[in-house]
Amino acid sequence: MDRAGQPTTRKTAGRHAIPASLRKAQPLKDRTAPLLFLIAACALSCSRAPQRQPAIPSPSEAAESAAASGPVQLPVFLLTGYGPFADIRENESWQVAERMDGEVIAGMRIVSVELPVVWDVAAAKLKEAVRRHRPAAAISMGVGWSGWIEVETVARNRRVNRKDCLGRRPELLVVEQGGPSTILTRLPVERIVKRIREMGIAVRTSDDARGYLCNDAFYAILRATEELAEGPPVPAGFIHLPRARPDPTIRITASERAVSAVDLDGLVRAIRAAIEETAAACSALRSGALHGTQNALDSLGPGEL
């Protein structure tokens, strides 16, 4: 009996007795036991399984993977033009090249470089561009005075004793000491002339680029691209552009023979056609569609002189 007279029930504190604190925690332990058992079993299984090391790709596999995941590198078509000189503030050759810079034509990316009208500096900058970009094809351009687009066919190892934009005369009267006296163009001349003529633009071949800096660039681009030729020859050459006619409605007199009957847009279209024909020849050379090196060179020859 307790103090209030109520009967008291006592529980035996035997070995089977469970303290009150444990009786409250028992339901949580019952729920977590299966989960703990599964975790322990998984840990034991993983510790017994052999650890597999990640595969290390070979250098060739790594290179192939990088090439597959990276952007496609298009072959470069190098295009050069000259800057201002004498009374020509806007040189059409550079205007055309600059407008086409970065375009993709016939699967080739155009890279345009402006050359200064300065002895030796122009050739050095051109050669550096060839070394840097390693073009699959190249055309250098300059302004002529005939009123025609002229696809040059023969570069000559000579210079005229004429001042450049800095008022300097050439130290040497040859482009390259000990170099060949002449080098033939490696452009598909006949195909280029045919395409441009079909556009209604006055075009012809020329076997004399004169001895000023246009001839310098012609000779230099042929020599520089020769060094790249691990396989087929690199199509390269020079095209003279006429002064662009600013307004097609303006009549041309005999005294204006240096002004062509085509505007700047027409010159761009003509050079685009030349690039397309050169790219086609380049593709044929590299795919082996032209049988034999000599046949390939014949197809790129100077045509009618």
C-alpha positions in Angstrom: 0.0 0.0 0.0 1.2 3.5 -0.7 0.8 6.5 1.5 -2.6 7.2 0.0 -3.8 3.7 0.8 -3.7 2.5 -2.8 -2.2 -0.9 -3.6 1.3 -0.7 -5.2 2.4 -3.1 -7.9 6.2 -3.8 -7.9 8.1 -5.2 -10.8 10.8 -7.6 -10.1 14.3 -6.3 -10.9 15.4 -9.6 -12.3 17.7 -10.2 -15.3 14.8 -9.8 -17.8 13.9 -6.4 -16.5 14.4 -3.5 -19.0 15.0 -0.1 -17.7 12.5 2.6 -18.6 15.0 4.6 -20.7 15.8 1.5 -22.9 12.2 0.7 -23.2 11.6 4.1 -24.9 14.6 3.7 -27.3 13.8 0.1 -28.2 11.3 0.9 -31.1 13.9 3.2 -32.9 16.6 0.5 -32.6 14.2 -2.1 -34.0 13.6 0.0 -37.1 17.3 0.8 -37.8 18.7 -2.6 -37.3 17.8 -4.0 -40.7 19.2 -0.9 -42.4 22.5 -1.1 -40.5 22.7 -4.8 -41.4 22.4 -4.0 -45.2 25.0 -1.2 -45.0 27.5 -3.5 -43.3 26.8 -6.2 -45.9 27.4 -3.8 -48.8 30.6 -2.5 -47.2 31.9 -6.1 -46.8 31.1 -7.0 -50.4 32.8 -3.9 -51.8 35.9 -4.4 -49.7 36.2 -7.9 -51.1 35.6 -6.9 -54.8 38.8 -6.1 -56.8 39.4 -2.4 -57.4 39.3 -1.5 -61.1 41.8 1.2 -62.2 40.6 3.7 -64.8 42.1 3.1 -68.3 44.8 5.5 -69.4 44.5 6.3 -73.1 47.5 6.0 -75.3 48.9 9.3 -76.9 47.3 8.4 -80.3 43.9 7.7 -78.6 44.2 11.0 -76.7 45.0 12.9 -79.9 42.1 11.3 -81.8 39.7 12.1 -79.0 40.9 15.8 -78.9 40.5 16.0 -82.7 37.1 14.5 -82.6 35.9 16.9 -79.8 37.6 20.0 -81.1 36.6 22.4 -83.9 37.3 21.4 -87.4 40.4 23.1 -88.8 39.8 24.2 -92.3 42.7 24.5 -94.7 43.9 28.1 -95.1 43.8 30.1 -98.3 46.3 33.0 -97.9 45.3 36.2 -99.7 47.6 39.3 -99.7 47.1 42.8 -100.9 49.2 46.0 -100.9 48.6 49.1 -98.8 48.6 52.7 -100.1 51.4 54.1 -102.1 52.0 57.1 -104.3 48.7 58.8 -105.0 46.7 55.6 -104.3 45.2 56.1 -100.8 42.9 53.1 -101.0 44.6 50.2 -102.7 42.1 47.9 -104.4 44.2 44.8 -103.8 44.0 45.3 -100.1 40.4 46.4 -100.2 39.4 43.1 -101.9 41.6 41.0 -99.6 40.3 42.7 -96.5 36.7 42.3 -97.5 37.2 38.5 -98.0 39.1 38.0 -94.8 37.6 35.2 -92.7 35.2 33.9 -95.4 35.0 30.2 -96.1 35.2 29.6 -99.8 35.2 26.1 -101.4 35.9 24.6 -98.0 38.9 26.9 -97.3 39.2 29.7 -94.8 40.5 33.0 -96.2 43.3 34.6 -94.2 44.1 38.1 -95.6 47.4 39.9 -94.9 48.2 43.5 -95.9 51.7 44.2 -97.2 53.4 47.5 -97.0 54.9 49.0 -100.2 58.4 48.8 -98.8 61.4 47.0 -100.2 62.3 43.8 -98.3 59.7 44.4 -95.6 56.8 43.3 -97.8 58.5 40.0 -98.8 59.5 39.3 -95.2 56.0 39.9 -94.0 54.6 37.6 -96.7 57.1 34.8 -95.9 56.2 35.1 -92.2 52.5 34.8 -93.0 53.2 31.6 -95.0 55.3 30.1 -92.2 52.6 31.0 -89.6 49.5 29.9 -91.5 50.9 27.1 -93.7 48.4 27.8 -96.4 47.1 25.1 -98.7 46.9 27.7 -101.5 47.8 31.4 -101.9 47.2 34.4 -104.1 49.0 37.7 -103.8 47.5 40.8 -105.4 48.5 44.3 -106.4 47.2 47.2 -108.5 48.1 47.4 -112.2 47.7 50.1 -114.8 46.3 48.4 -117.8 42.6 48.5 -116.9 42.5 44.6 -117.0 42.7 41.9 -114.5 46.0 40.2 -115.3 46.8 36.7 -114.1 50.6 36.8 -113.9 52.4 33.7 -115.2 56.2 34.3 -114.6 57.9 35.7 -111.6 61.4 37.1 -112.3 64.3 37.5 -110.0 64.8 41.2 -110.7 64.0 44.6 -109.3 63.6 48.1 -110.7 65.6 50.9 -109.1 62.5 52.7 -107.9 61.6 54.3 -104.6 59.1 52.7 -102.2 56.7 54.5 -99.9 59.5 55.4 -97.5 61.5 57.0 -100.3 64.1 54.1 -100.3 65.5 52.4 -103.3 66.2 48.6 -103.2 69.7 47.6 -101.9 69.8 44.7 -104.3 68.4 44.6 -107.9 67.4 41.0 -107.4 64.6 39.5 -105.2 66.8 36.7 -104.0 70.5 36.3 -104.3 71.3 33.0 -106.0 67.6 32.3 -106.6 66.3 31.0 -110.0 65.9 33.7 -112.7 62.3 32.8 -113.4 59.5 30.8 -111.7 56.3 29.8 -113.3 53.0 30.4 -111.5 51.3 27.5 -109.8 47.7 28.8 -110.3 45.2 27.2 -112.7 45.5 30.1 -115.1 43.3 29.0 -117.9 40.5 28.0 -115.6 40.7 31.3 -113.7 40.7 33.4 -117.0 37.8 31.4 -118.4 35.7 31.9 -115.2 36.3 35.7 -115.0 35.8 36.2 -118.7 32.4 34.4 -118.4 31.5 37.1 -115.8 31.9 39.8 -118.5 35.1 41.2 -116.8 38.2 42.1 -118.8 40.8 39.6 -118.0 44.0 38.3 -119.6 47.3 36.6 -118.8 50.6 38.4 -118.5 54.1 37.1 -118.5 55.7 40.2 -117.0 54.8 41.5 -113.5 57.3 44.3 -114.0 60.1 44.7 -111.4 58.4 46.7 -108.7 57.0 45.2 -105.4 54.3 43.3 -107.2 56.9 41.1 -108.8 58.6 40.9 -105.4 55.5 39.5 -103.8 55.0 37.1 -106.7 58.5 35.7 -106.5 58.4 35.6 -102.7 55.1 33.7 -102.4 56.2 31.1 -104.9 59.5 30.6 -103.0 57.9 30.5 -99.6 55.2 28.0 -100.5 57.8 25.8 -102.1 59.1 25.1 -98.6 55.7 23.8 -97.5 55.4 21.2 -100.3 55.8 18.0 -98.4 53.5 16.4 -101.0 51.8 18.0 -104.0 52.9 21.5 -104.9 51.0 24.4 -103.2 49.0 26.3 -105.8 50.2 29.9 -105.6 50.6 33.0 -107.8 49.9 36.7 -108.4 47.0 38.6 -109.9 47.1 42.3 -110.9 43.9 44.2 -110.3 42.9 47.4 -112.2 41.7 50.5 -110.4 38.1 50.0 -109.5 35.5 52.1 -111.3 33.6 53.9 -108.5 30.4 54.4 -110.5 29.5 52.1 -113.4 27.5 55.0 -115.0 30.6 57.1 -115.5 32.0 57.0 -119.0 35.6 56.0 -119.5 37.8 58.1 -121.8 41.1 57.1 -123.4 43.0 59.1 -120.8 41.3 57.1 -118.0 42.7 53.8 -119.2 43.9 53.0 -115.6 40.3 52.8 -114.5 38.6 49.5 -115.2 35.0 49.0 -116.2 34.3 47.1 -113.0 33.6 48.3 -109.5 35.0 47.0 -106.3 32.2 44.5 -105.9 33.1 43.1 -109.4 36.7 42.7 -108.4 35.7 40.8 -105.3 33.5 38.5 -107.4 36.4 37.9 -109.8 38.9 37.0 -107.1 36.3 34.8 -105.5 36.1 32.9 -108.8 39.9 32.7 -108.9 39.9 31.3 -105.3 37.2 28.7 -106.2 39.2 27.5 -109.2 42.4 27.4 -107.2 40.7 25.5 -104.4 39.4 23.0 -106.9 42.8 22.4 -108.3 44.2 22.1 -104.8 41.6 19.5 -103.9 42.3 17.6 -107.1 46.0 17.6 -106.3 45.6 16.3 -102.8 43.0 13.7 -103.6 45.1 12.2 -106.4 42.5 13.0 -109.0 45.3 14.3 -111.2 47.6 11.4 -112.0 51.3 12.1 -111.4 53.2 15.2 -110.3 54.0 16.3 -113.8 50.4 16.1 -115.0 49.4 18.0 -111.9 51.9 20.8 -112.6 50.8 20.9 -116.3 47.2 21.5 -115.2 48.4 24.5 -113.1 50.7 25.9 -115.8 50.7 29.4 -117.2 48.4 28.8 -120.1 48.6 31.1 -123.1 51.3 33.7 -122.9 
